[in-house]
């Protein structure tokens, strides 16, 4: 699966790419996708639980934030609900 983004200019695209290198997003996106993988966005544009790799654009807004990968929906939901309670 691919995640695409468009940017107004090269400088913006490069800055966001560099940020993805620093915060681990690029590394996560290079791992093989699994059918049940879920991503929890704790801090970003739209925190929540995401199925698939669209968390980068929808949850993080292509910017930094905090996220975590899980192998199933239950673990992702539990982690997000625990975070919301704290």
N, C-alpha and C positions, 0 to 999 in steps of 0.2 A: 504494500500500500504506500501511497505517496501523500505527502502533505505539501501543498503549494501556498506560496504567498506572493503578492506583488507589492512593490515598493515604488515610491515616487522617484527615487534616484539611487544611484550606486552607493553613495555614502551611507544612506539609511539602511540599505540592504546589508552592506558590509558591517555596520555597527551591530545590527541585530544578529547576523551570523556569528560575529565574535562573541556576543553575549551568550548565544546558544552553546558555543564551545565552553565558555566559562562555567555555566550553570548546569551542564550535563545533558541538556536537551539533545544535542547532536548525537551523543553517545547512545542515549536511549533509542533514538530513531534509527540507528544503524543495527540494533539488535533485531533478530528475526521476530516478526509479529506472531503472536499466538492468538488463537480464536477467542480465548476467554480473558485476555489481558485487559486490565482496567487501570486508569490513571486517576489519581486524586490530586486535584489542584487545591492546595490549602490557601495559597495567597496568589492572587492574580486578578485579571479582569473579571472573571466569573468563576469563583470557587465552586467545586462540585466533583462528582464522579463522572468520568468519561469512558466510554467504550471506544477503543481505537485511538488513533494518534491525532485526532482533531483537537485534542486538549491543548496542543501548541497554539493553534489559532483561536479557538473558542474560549478556552479557560485562561490561558496565559496572555493572549493577544500578541503573540510573538515577542513578548518581553519577559524579563526576569520574573521570578516568583518562586514559590515552593511547590513541589509536586513529588509524587511517589508512584511507582509502578507496582501493581498487584497482579497475581495470577488468576484471581476470580472476583466476582461481583461482591460476594459476602464479605471478604476481607477488606475490600475497598470501601464498602458501605460502613463497616464497623469502624475503620480508621477515620473516615470523614465525620461520622457521628461523634466519635470520641473527641476529635479535634473541636467540633462545634460546641460540645459541652464544656470544654476547658476554656 
